Amino acid sequence: MLHIKSAKYISGYTLWLVFDDGTSGEVNLEKELRGSVFQPLKDVNMFSKVSVDPELETVVWPNGADLAPEFLKELHNKQRQSDT
């Protein structure tokens, strides 16, 4: 099972994530913020308040929004491939 070890806000809708499999990198979530729970995160001020839930070990925000580590890893891999 994949977990997030740390998450850091970079800018806009981009986070720097460290996964427990030893990989890390930027993930841009701008196009992923769909649905009512993610609507508040379109405010960059709110988006920047990302943290890692110590129990679930995934990214969470104060409004209760969260994203699964597996989804984030898949997105990270796709974005990294499209950059090359």
CYANA upper distance limits for C-alpha pairs under 8 A (distance plus 0.5 A):
  2 LEU  CA     19 PHE  CA      7.69
  2 LEU  CA     20 ASP  CA      7.03
  2 LEU  CA     21 ASP  CA      7.70
  2 LEU  CA     69 PRO  CA      6.51
  2 LEU  CA     70 GLU  CA      6.87
  3 HIS  CA     19 PHE  CA      6.35
  3 HIS  CA     20 ASP  CA      6.00
  3 HIS  CA     56 LEU  CA      8.33
  3 HIS  CA     57 GLU  CA      5.73
  3 HIS  CA     58 THR  CA      6.61
  3 HIS  CA     69 PRO  CA      6.12
  4 ILE  CA     17 LEU  CA      7.45
  4 ILE  CA     18 VAL  CA      6.40
  4 ILE  CA     19 PHE  CA      5.07
  4 ILE  CA     20 ASP  CA      6.51
  4 ILE  CA     52 VAL  CA      7.57
  4 ILE  CA     57 GLU  CA      5.69
  4 ILE  CA     58 THR  CA      5.56
  4 ILE  CA     59 VAL  CA      7.60
  4 ILE  CA     69 PRO  CA      6.68
  5 LYS  CA     17 LEU  CA      8.13
  5 LYS  CA     18 VAL  CA      5.91
  5 LYS  CA     19 PHE  CA      6.00
  5 LYS  CA     20 ASP  CA      6.32
  5 LYS  CA     52 VAL  CA      7.84
  5 LYS  CA     57 GLU  CA      7.15
  5 LYS  CA     58 THR  CA      8.36
  6 SER  CA     17 LEU  CA      6.33
  6 SER  CA     18 VAL  CA      5.68
  6 SER  CA     19 PHE  CA      7.86
  6 SER  CA     51 SER  CA      8.27
  6 SER  CA     52 VAL  CA      6.73
  7 ALA  CA     15 LEU  CA      6.99
  7 ALA  CA     16 TRP  CA      6.15
  7 ALA  CA     17 LEU  CA      5.12
  7 ALA  CA     18 VAL  CA      7.02
  7 ALA  CA     50 VAL  CA      7.66
  7 ALA  CA     51 SER  CA      6.69
  7 ALA  CA     52 VAL  CA      6.84
  7 ALA  CA     59 VAL  CA      7.37
  8 LYS  CA     15 LEU  CA      6.03
  8 LYS  CA     16 TRP  CA      5.57
  8 LYS  CA     17 LEU  CA      7.10
  8 LYS  CA     50 VAL  CA      7.79
  8 LYS  CA     51 SER  CA      8.08
  9 TYR  CA     14 THR  CA      6.97
  9 TYR  CA     15 LEU  CA      5.17
  9 TYR  CA     16 TRP  CA      6.91
  9 TYR  CA     48 SER  CA      6.00
  9 TYR  CA     49 LYS  CA      8.16
  9 TYR  CA     50 VAL  CA      7.33
 10 ILE  CA     14 THR  CA      6.10
 10 ILE  CA     15 LEU  CA      5.85
 10 ILE  CA     16 TRP  CA      7.05
 11 SER  CA     15 LEU  CA      7.88
 11 SER  CA     48 SER  CA      8.27
 12 GLY  CA     30 GLU  CA      8.43
 12 GLY  CA     44 VAL  CA      6.72
 13 TYR  CA     28 ASN  CA      6.08
 13 TYR  CA     29 LEU  CA      5.91
 13 TYR  CA     30 GLU  CA      5.68
 13 TYR  CA     44 VAL  CA      7.43
 13 TYR  CA     47 PHE  CA      7.47
 13 TYR  CA     48 SER  CA      8.44
 14 THR  CA     26 GLU  CA      6.96
 14 THR  CA     27 VAL  CA      6.00
 14 THR  CA     28 ASN  CA      4.74
 14 THR  CA     29 LEU  CA      6.67
 14 THR  CA     30 GLU  CA      8.07
 15 LEU  CA     26 GLU  CA      6.02
 15 LEU  CA     27 VAL  CA      5.87
 15 LEU  CA     28 ASN  CA      7.00
 15 LEU  CA     29 LEU  CA      8.40
 16 TRP  CA     24 SER  CA      7.65
 16 TRP  CA     25 GLY  CA      5.82
 16 TRP  CA     26 GLU  CA      4.95
 16 TRP  CA     27 VAL  CA      6.90
 17 LEU  CA     24 SER  CA      5.91
 17 LEU  CA     25 GLY  CA      6.06
 17 LEU  CA     26 GLU  CA      6.83
 17 LEU  CA     27 VAL  CA      7.73
 18 VAL  CA     22 GLY  CA      7.63
 18 VAL  CA     23 THR  CA      6.60
 18 VAL  CA     24 SER  CA      4.78
 18 VAL  CA     25 GLY  CA      7.29
 19 PHE  CA     23 THR  CA      5.96
 19 PHE  CA     24 SER  CA      6.42
 19 PHE  CA     69 PRO  CA      8.46
 19 PHE  CA     73 LYS  CA      8.40
 25 GLY  CA     76 HIS  CA      7.72
 26 GLU  CA     76 HIS  CA      7.40
 27 VAL  CA     72 LEU  CA      7.91
 27 VAL  CA     75 LEU  CA      7.46
 27 VAL  CA     76 HIS  CA      5.84
 27 VAL  CA     79 GLN  CA      7.72
 28 ASN  CA     79 GLN  CA      8.44
 29 LEU  CA     33 LEU  CA      7.06
 30 GLU  CA     42 LYS  CA      8.42
 33 LEU  CA     38 PHE  CA      5.64
 33 LEU  CA     39 GLN  CA      7.19
 33 LEU  CA     41 LEU  CA      7.61
 33 LEU  CA     42 LYS  CA      7.49
 34 ARG  CA     38 PHE  CA      6.29
 34 ARG  CA     39 GLN  CA      7.21
 35 GLY  CA     39 GLN  CA      6.79
 36 SER  CA     40 PRO  CA      8.37
 37 VAL  CA     63 ASN  CA      8.08
 37 VAL  CA     64 GLY  CA      7.99
 37 VAL  CA     65 ALA  CA      6.25
 38 PHE  CA     42 LYS  CA      7.66
 38 PHE  CA     65 ALA  CA      6.77
 40 PRO  CA     46 MET  CA      7.27
 40 PRO  CA     47 PHE  CA      8.33
 40 PRO  CA     63 ASN  CA      8.21
 41 LEU  CA     45 ASN  CA      8.42
 41 LEU  CA     46 MET  CA      5.90
 41 LEU  CA     47 PHE  CA      5.11
 42 LYS  CA     46 MET  CA      8.09
 42 LYS  CA     47 PHE  CA      7.27
 43 ASP  CA     47 PHE  CA      6.73
 44 VAL  CA     48 SER  CA      6.42
 45 ASN  CA     49 LYS  CA      7.60
 46 MET  CA     50 VAL  CA      8.47
 46 MET  CA     61 TRP  CA      8.27
 47 PHE  CA     61 TRP  CA      7.76
 49 LYS  CA     61 TRP  CA      6.65
 49 LYS  CA     62 PRO  CA      7.59
 50 VAL  CA     59 VAL  CA      7.01
 50 VAL  CA     60 VAL  CA      6.28
 50 VAL  CA     61 TRP  CA      5.44
 50 VAL  CA     62 PRO  CA      8.12
 51 SER  CA     59 VAL  CA      6.11
 51 SER  CA     60 VAL  CA      5.98
 51 SER  CA     61 TRP  CA      6.85
 52 VAL  CA     57 GLU  CA      6.36
 52 VAL  CA     58 THR  CA      5.88
 52 VAL  CA     59 VAL  CA      5.10
 52 VAL  CA     60 VAL  CA      6.40
 53 ASP  CA     57 GLU  CA      5.57
 53 ASP  CA     58 THR  CA      6.19
 53 ASP  CA     59 VAL  CA      6.80
 53 ASP  CA     60 VAL  CA      6.71
 54 PRO  CA     58 THR  CA      8.43
 57 GLU  CA     69 PRO  CA      8.46
 58 THR  CA     66 ASP  CA      7.63
 58 THR  CA     67 LEU  CA      7.13
 58 THR  CA     68 ALA  CA      6.66
 58 THR  CA     69 PRO  CA      6.19
 59 VAL  CA     66 ASP  CA      6.12
 59 VAL  CA     67 LEU  CA      6.47
 59 VAL  CA     68 ALA  CA      8.07
 59 VAL  CA     69 PRO  CA      8.22
 60 VAL  CA     64 GLY  CA      7.07
 60 VAL  CA     65 ALA  CA      6.19
 60 VAL  CA     66 ASP  CA      4.83
 60 VAL  CA     67 LEU  CA      7.45
 61 TRP  CA     65 ALA  CA      5.92
 61 TRP  CA     66 ASP  CA      6.99
 67 LEU  CA     71 PHE  CA      7.45
 67 LEU  CA     72 LEU  CA      7.51
 68 ALA  CA     72 LEU  CA      6.91
 69 PRO  CA     73 LYS  CA      6.55
 70 GLU  CA     74 GLU  CA      6.68
 71 PHE  CA     75 LEU  CA      6.66
 72 LEU  CA     76 HIS  CA      6.50
 73 LYS  CA     77 ASN  CA      6.69
 74 GLU  CA     78 LYS  CA      6.74
 75 LEU  CA     79 GLN  CA      6.56
 76 HIS  CA     80 ARG  CA      6.53
 77 ASN  CA     81 GLN  CA      6.70
 78 LYS  CA     82 SER  CA      6.76
 79 GLN  CA     83 ASP  CA      6.79
 80 ARG  CA     84 THR  CA      7.34
